[in-house]
C-alpha cells in the first residue's frame, strides 16, 4: 500500500506579532495574513496531492482567541479537508493547551484531537496507521510524556506525535523533555514533533522530525518555512520532504565593510548581495536585516547618521525588488586603530572624555537603571533576540561615543 501524509506544527494562528507591529503595523498585518494563507495553501496542497491524512503537532493557535474569527478560519480550512475525505490528527502544545485556549468551535467529525489526561492511540484503519500522542493540559509540561506512550501496534505503521523541546533546543522553552533514545525505544516508524520552529531531522532510524513552523514570525526565524511530506510504501518510509508554504520570509544579510570607504560603495554592496535573497524568496515579502561589520573608516559616519543611512539602504533594496522591507539596519562596525583618539580640532578632548565615561561606575549605573525602566514598559514579545539590553551596556556606550564623534567631525 502507498500513501502520503503531511506533518505540520506551530501554526501560531492569531499571533499578535508585537515586535513587528512596533516597527511597522502594515508589515505586521501582512505577516499575520501570511500565517493564514500558508495554512490555506497547505490544505490546497493536501487536496491536490491526494494526501491520506494531516498531522498537526501542537501550537495551532498562539494563545486564547481575541474573538471567534481565528477559530472559524481554522474550522473552514479543516472542513475543506473533511469534504475531500482527508482526516486530521491534532495534538495541543503549550500555546494552545487546554487551559490556555478555552473558547471552542465544533470541528468536523474527521478531526481527532489527542486527550490531555493520558497518552492514547488513534487508528486509521484504511491505511493501517496508528498514531500515538498526548495533548498539553497546561502551558508548562515538565514531565517526559514519551515514557507513557503506548506500545506500537504490530504490523501497522506507527507514528508518535509529540510537542517537545526534546533534549533542549534554545531559545525554546524546555517542555515535555525527552531524549532521542526515549523515542527510539518505542519502536515507532516516525515521530512527528512540534515546538521547535526550525525544520530538523533528528534521527534517520526511525525518522524523528521537527516540521518547523509554517510561517516565520520574526528575524529569529529566517529562511523557508513549511511542513513535511512523508511518502510511505509497504509500511516503510520512502521519502521525507520539506514543503515550503510560507507567504513572507525573513532573512539576514551580513556585509563586511573592511574595504569600503565611501557610502556609495556600501549601497552598491547591498544591491549586489541582496539579489540571492530576492531570488530565493520569489514573490514573497522579504523582511531583511542588514548587519554591517568589519573595520572601516566609515564607522563614525555610520553611527552619526544611522536613520538617514537606514533610509538609503531601504532605497537600495527597493532598487532590487519592491518586495523587500528593511527590518533593521544593524551597524556593528569598528573604527581602524589609526582613528582611535581622533577628534575635531578643539580645546575639548572628546575622545578623552568618552574614555573617562566608559570607566565611570556612576554612568554605568545610570545606564542600567534606564534600561530597566524602558524594559518594564515594553510589551511582551518586542525583543528581537529574546535578550535584555543589560548585556550590551558596553556596546551602547561605544555607539554613543562613535555617534557623537562622527557628528562633530562631520
C-alpha positions in Angstrom: 0.0 0.0 0.0 1.2 3.5 -0.8 0.1 6.7 0.9 1.4 10.1 1.9 0.8 12.3 4.9 1.6 15.8 5.9 3.3 16.7 9.2 2.9 20.3 10.3 3.3 22.2 13.6 3.4 25.6 15.2 0.9 27.5 13.0 0.5 30.1 15.8 -2.7 31.5 14.2 -3.7 34.8 15.8 -0.2 35.7 16.8 -0.2 39.5 17.7 3.4 39.9 16.2 4.1 42.7 18.7 7.7 43.1 17.8 6.9 43.6 14.1 3.9 45.9 14.9 6.2 48.2 16.9 8.3 48.7 13.8 5.6 48.8 11.1 2.0 48.0 11.6 1.3 47.4 7.9 4.1 44.8 7.7 2.8 43.1 10.8 -0.6 42.8 9.2 0.9 41.3 6.1 2.7 38.7 8.2 -0.5 37.9 10.1 -2.3 37.4 6.8 0.6 35.2 5.6 0.2 32.8 8.5 -3.4 32.2 7.5 -2.6 31.9 3.8 0.2 29.5 4.5 -2.3 27.1 6.1 -4.8 27.6 3.3 -2.1 26.6 0.8 -1.2 23.6 2.9 -4.9 22.5 2.7 -5.0 23.1 -1.0 -1.8 21.1 -1.5 -3.2 18.2 0.6 -6.3 18.1 -1.6 -4.5 18.4 -4.9 -1.9 15.7 -3.9 -4.5 13.3 -2.5 -2.7 13.3 0.9 -4.1 10.5 3.1 -4.1 12.5 6.4 -2.6 15.5 8.1 -0.9 15.6 11.5 -0.5 18.9 13.4 1.9 18.6 16.3 0.8 21.5 18.5 0.5 25.3 18.8 -2.2 25.7 16.2 -3.1 29.0 18.0 -0.8 31.5 19.6 -3.0 31.6 22.7 -6.5 32.4 23.8 -8.6 33.8 20.9 -9.5 37.5 21.0 -12.6 36.6 19.1 -14.0 33.6 17.2 -12.7 34.7 13.8 -9.5 32.7 14.1 -11.4 29.6 15.2 -13.9 30.0 12.4 -11.0 30.3 9.9 -9.4 27.1 11.1 -12.7 25.2 11.0 -13.3 26.5 7.5 -10.0 25.1 6.3 -10.5 21.7 8.1 -13.9 21.5 6.5 -12.2 21.6 3.1 -10.1 18.6 4.1 -13.2 16.9 5.5 -15.1 17.3 2.2 -12.1 15.8 0.4 -12.0 12.8 2.7 -8.8 13.7 4.4 -8.6 13.1 8.2 -6.7 15.4 10.5 -5.0 14.4 13.8 -4.3 17.3 16.2 -2.1 17.5 19.4 -2.3 20.6 21.6 1.0 22.2 22.6 2.0 24.9 25.1 0.4 27.8 23.3 -2.9 26.1 22.6 -3.0 23.9 25.7 -6.5 23.1 27.1 -6.1 25.6 29.9 -4.9 28.4 27.6 -7.4 28.3 24.7 -10.8 27.9 26.4 -13.0 29.1 23.5 -14.1 26.4 21.1 -15.7 25.9 17.7 -17.1 22.4 16.8 -14.7 20.8 14.3 -15.6 18.3 11.6 -16.0 14.6 12.6 -12.9 13.7 10.6 -10.7 15.6 13.1 -9.2 13.8 16.1 -7.7 15.6 19.0 -5.4 13.7 21.4 -6.7 13.9 25.0 -4.8 15.7 27.8 -5.2 13.2 30.6 -3.0 10.5 29.2 -1.4 9.3 26.0 -3.7 7.5 23.6 -3.7 5.7 20.2 -5.8 6.7 17.2 -6.1 4.3 14.3 -6.7 5.0 10.7 -7.9 1.5 9.6 -7.8 2.2 5.8 -4.1 2.8 5.9 -3.2 0.5 8.9 -1.7 3.6 10.6 -1.6 4.0 14.4 -0.9 7.5 15.8 0.1 7.9 19.5 0.1 11.1 21.4 -0.9 13.3 24.3 -2.0 16.9 24.3 -0.8 19.5 26.8 -3.4 20.2 29.6 -1.4 23.3 30.7 1.1 25.7 29.2 4.0 24.2 31.1 4.6 20.5 30.9 7.9 19.4 32.6 7.4 15.7 32.6 8.6 13.2 30.0 5.4 12.2 28.2 7.2 9.7 26.0 7.7 7.3 28.8 3.9 6.6 29.0 3.2 6.4 25.2 1.5 3.2 24.1 3.3 0.2 22.6 3.3 0.2 18.8 0.5 -1.7 17.0 2.1 -4.8 15.5 2.0 -4.9 11.7 0.9 -1.2 11.4 2.7 2.0 10.6 3.2 3.7 13.9 3.5 7.5 14.4 4.4 9.2 17.6 3.1 12.8 17.8 4.8 15.0 20.4 5.2 18.7 21.3 8.6 18.8 22.9 11.9 20.6 23.3 13.5 17.1 23.1 16.8 17.3 24.8 17.0 21.1 24.6 16.7 23.5 21.7 17.4 27.0 22.9 15.8 29.6 22.9 12.7 27.4 23.0 11.3 26.6 26.5 12.0 23.2 27.9 8.7 21.4 27.6 8.0 17.7 27.7 11.7 17.0 27.7 12.9 13.6 26.4 15.9 12.1 24.6 16.3 10.5 21.2 16.8 7.2 22.9 13.5 7.6 24.7 11.8 7.8 21.3 13.9 5.2 19.6 13.0 2.6 22.3 9.3 2.8 21.4 9.7 1.2 18.1 7.6 3.7 16.1 8.2 4.3 12.4 8.0 8.1 12.6 8.0 10.8 15.2 6.1 14.0 14.3 7.4 16.7 16.6 6.3 20.3 17.3 7.5 23.2 19.4 10.9 23.9 17.7 10.4 26.4 14.8 13.3 25.2 12.7 12.8 22.1 10.5 15.2 19.4 11.5 15.6 15.6 11.1 17.0 14.5 14.4 17.3 10.8 13.5 17.0 8.6 10.4 16.2 5.3 12.0 13.5 5.8 13.0 12.7 9.2 11.4 12.4 11.7 14.2 11.4 15.1 12.7 10.7 18.7 13.7 8.5 20.1 11.0 9.3 23.7 12.0 6.7 26.4 11.9 4.5 27.0 8.9 5.3 30.8 8.6 8.2 32.8 10.1 7.2 35.4 12.6 10.4 37.2 13.5 14.0 37.7 12.4 14.9 34.7 14.6 13.0 32.5 12.0 14.8 33.0 8.7 14.6 31.1 5.5 11.9 28.8 4.0 9.1 27.6 6.4 6.5 24.9 5.8 5.5 21.3 6.5 6.9 17.9 5.9 5.5 15.4 3.4 6.1 11.7 4.2 5.7 9.1 1.5 5.1 5.5 2.7 5.1 2.3 0.7 4.6 -1.2 2.1 4.8 0.2 5.7 8.2 1.7 5.0 9.2 5.4 4.6 10.4 6.2 1.1 10.9 9.9 1.2 10.7 12.8 3.7 10.4 16.2 2.0 10.1 19.7 3.5 7.5 21.6 1.5 7.6 25.5 1.8 4.2 27.1 2.4 5.3 30.4 3.8 4.0 33.6 2.2 6.5 36.0 3.7 10.1 35.4 4.7 12.8 36.8 7.0 16.5 37.0 6.0 19.8 38.3 7.4 22.4 39.9 5.2 25.9 40.5 6.7 28.2 42.9 4.9 31.9 43.2 5.8 32.9 46.8 5.2 36.6 46.2 5.6 37.4 47.5 2.1 34.5 50.1 1.9 35.5 53.7 2.3 32.5 55.5 0.6 28.8 55.3 1.4 28.0 54.8 -2.3 30.2 51.6 -2.3 28.2 50.4 0.7 24.9 50.9 -1.1 26.2 49.0 -4.2 27.3 46.2 -1.9 23.7 46.0 -0.5 22.3 45.7 -4.0 24.8 43.1 -5.2 24.4 40.8 -2.1 20.6 41.2 -1.9 19.9 39.5 -5.2 20.2 35.9 -4.0 17.8 36.6 -1.1 15.2 38.0 -3.5 15.6 35.1 -5.9 15.1 32.6 -3.1 12.0 34.4 -1.7 10.4 34.7 -5.2 7.3 36.9 -5.0 7.1 36.7 -1.2 7.5 39.7 1.0 11.1 39.7 2.3 11.8 41.2 5.7 15.6 41.7 5.7 18.0 42.6 8.5 21.3 44.1 7.2 24.2 43.9 9.5 27.4 45.9 8.7 30.6 44.5 10.3 34.3 45.0 9.9 36.9 47.7 10.4 36.1 50.7 8.3 36.9 54.5 8.3 33.1 55.0 7.8 32.4 53.7 11.3 31.8 57.1 13.0 29.8 58.4 10.0 27.6 55.4 10.0 26.9 55.8 13.7 26.4 59.5 13.4 23.6 59.3 10.9 22.1 55.9 11.3 18.5 56.8 10.4 19.4 58.5 7.1 21.7 55.6 6.2 18.8 53.2 7.0 16.6 55.1 4.6 19.3 54.8 1.9 19.7 51.1 2.4 15.9 50.7 2.1 16.0 52.6 -1.1 18.8 50.4 -2.4 16.8 47.3 -1.5 13.8 48.7 -3.5 16.1 49.1 -6.5 16.4 45.3 -6.4 12.8 44.4 -5.5 9.7 46.2 -4.4 9.0 43.3 -2.0 11.9 43.9 0.3 11.3 45.7 3.6 14.4 46.6 5.8 13.5 45.1 9.1 16.6 46.7 10.7 20.0 48.1 9.9 22.5 46.9 12.5 25.8 48.8 12.5 28.4 46.6 14.2 31.5 48.0 12.5 34.7 49.1 14.2 36.9 52.1 13.6 40.5 51.5 12.5 43.2 51.7 15.2 44.6 54.7 13.3 41.4 56.7 14.1 41.4 56.0 17.8 41.7 59.3 19.7 40.9 61.4 16.6 38.5 64.2 17.4 37.6 67.6 16.0 40.1 70.5 16.3 39.0 71.9 19.7 40.2 72.6 23.2 37.7 69.9 24.2 39.2 66.4 24.3 36.1 64.4 23.3 38.0 61.2 22.9 39.5 61.5 26.4 36.1 62.5 27.8 34.5 59.4 26.4 37.3 57.2 27.6 36.7 58.5 31.1 33.0 58.0 30.8 33.4 54.4 29.8 35.2 53.7 33.1 32.8 55.8 35.2 30.8 53.4 37.5 28.1 56.1 38.1 27.4 56.3 34.4 27.1 52.6 34.1 24.6 52.5 37.0 22.6 55.2 35.3 22.5 53.3 32.0 21.5 50.1 33.8 18.6 51.9 35.5 17.5 53.4 32.3 17.5 50.1 30.6 15.4 48.6 33.4 12.9 51.4 33.2 12.5 51.1 29.4 12.3 47.3 29.5 9.4 47.3 32.0 7.4 49.5 29.7 7.9 47.4 26.6 5.1 45.0 25.5 6.0 41.3 25.9 7.5 40.0 22.7 9.1 43.2 21.5 12.7 41.9 21.8 14.1 40.6 18.6 16.6 38.3 20.2 14.9 37.4 23.4 17.8 39.0 25.3 18.0 42.0 27.6 19.9 45.1 26.7 21.7 44.8 30.1 24.4 42.7 28.4 25.0 45.4 25.8 26.0 48.4 28.0 29.5 48.5 26.6 28.1 48.5 23.0 25.6 51.2 23.9 28.4 53.5 25.3 30.5 52.7 22.3 27.6 53.7 20.0 27.2 56.9 21.8 30.9 57.7 21.5 31.1 56.9 17.8 27.9 58.8 17.0 29.0 61.9 18.9 32.5 62.0 17.4 31.1 61.3 13.9 28.7 64.2 14.2 31.3 66.6 15.5 33.8 65.7 12.7 31.0 66.0 10.1 
